[in-house]
C-alpha cells in the first residue's frame, strides 16, 4: 500500500499497518484481498477479532519489530460492529464485550496513556473501562506512541456531556428541587477522581521552578491567543478585565514545590461515562492542545479538579441554550454541583491518606486557563461552541470577585 511505514501481523491475511496520509500517520486495520493486495478493513472483516485472539494468548508484554503488545486479558470475543459517531479514532465493538480503538490519527510520542493505565491497573483502580490490552509503536529514533487500545465495552454507557447537561437542566427546571440527582452524580464522580489520584500517588514528585514557569508562560500565551480571536464578547471581557485575568494566571508561577502526579491531564465531564454500574473515567491520552513531550509530564492534581469543575459550568451553559430553564436556578444548580464535587473529592482523598497530593491554590488559574483554551478551540475548530466560553468567562471572573 502506498505510504505504508510498518505493519504487525495479527492473523493470516489480517494486519495492523502504519501508513502515511496527508494528515500524518495513521494506524489502519487491513485485510488481504484474493489477489494478494491489501485493503482497509471494515467492521465485520474480523481484524478486530484477530487482535483480541492474539491478545488472549500473548505474554504480558511482547516485542515485534517496532511494535510492543501488552496483554492484560485472556478473553476473546466474536462479532464486530462499528461505533458510527464522529470521532478522532476508529472504534469497533466486538461481541458487546470489548472496544477496539484504532488510532487513525497518531499522536507524536511519548504517549502518556500506556504508563498511566499500567500504574492504575497495578494499584487496583477499577473506575475505568477494564483494559484488555494495547499496542504501541516506536520506530527508530522516535518516542513510543499508542496505535491501538482494547477496553471493556460498557453497554448503554452515556457520555458525560449528555448526563451532566440533563441532570443540571432537570435541577434548574425544578423537577429535582433539591438537586438530589445532580448532587448524587457529582459526589460519586468526586469519589472516583479521588480514587484515581490516590492510585497515581506513587508517581508523585515536586514541581520545579521550571515547571511553574512553564505553566505560567503557557497560560499567558493562551491569553494572548484568546485576545486575538475575532469574537466581540470575548474581546470586551478580556479588554475590560485584563489585569484581573493576568494576575490570576500569573499565580501559576508561584507553584514551585507543589506536589505533581501523572494525572489524567484532560479531565472534563465528557471523559466520565455513566452506566448501570456507576461512573468510569476514560481517555488517558493527555491534553491534545499541548506539545507531545508536555502531555506526558506530571501535573498538579488541581489541574484535573479544575478541568472537571469548569466543565460543570460549561454543561450548565449548554443546558441554558438547549432547555427552558430559569437562569438564576441554573446558576444555583451549577454552583451546588461544583461545590459538591470538590467537597467529596477532598474528603475522600484525605480518607485515602493522600490529602497532600491536592493544593487548591491554583484552581482559579487553571479554570480560567481552561476557559481561554475553549475560546481558542472554538475559534479554530468549532465556531458554534463559542457561546460557551462567551458566557463562561464573565461567570468565572464574577465568581472570583464575589467569592
Secondary structure, DSSP 8 states (H G I E B T S, - for coil): -TTEEEEEEEETTEEEEEEEETTEEEEEEEEE-TTS-EEE--TTSSHHHHHHHHHHHS-SEEEETTEEEEE--------EEE--S--SSEEEEETTTEEEEE-SS---S--SHHHHHHHHHHTT--SB--EEEEEEE--TTS--EEEEEEEE--TT-B-HHHHHHHHHHHHHTTTTTT-HHHHHHHHHHHHHHHHHHHHTGGG-EE--HHHHHHHHHHHHHHHHHHHTSS-HHHHHHHHHTHHHHHHHHHGGGG-TT-EEB---SS-SGGGEEEETTEEEE---S--TTS-HHHHTS-B-HHHHHHHHHHHHHHHHHHHHHHS---HHHHHHHHHHHHHHHHHHHHHHHHHTT-GGG--GGGHHHHHHHHHHHHHHHHHHT-GGGHHHHHHHHHHHHHHHHH-
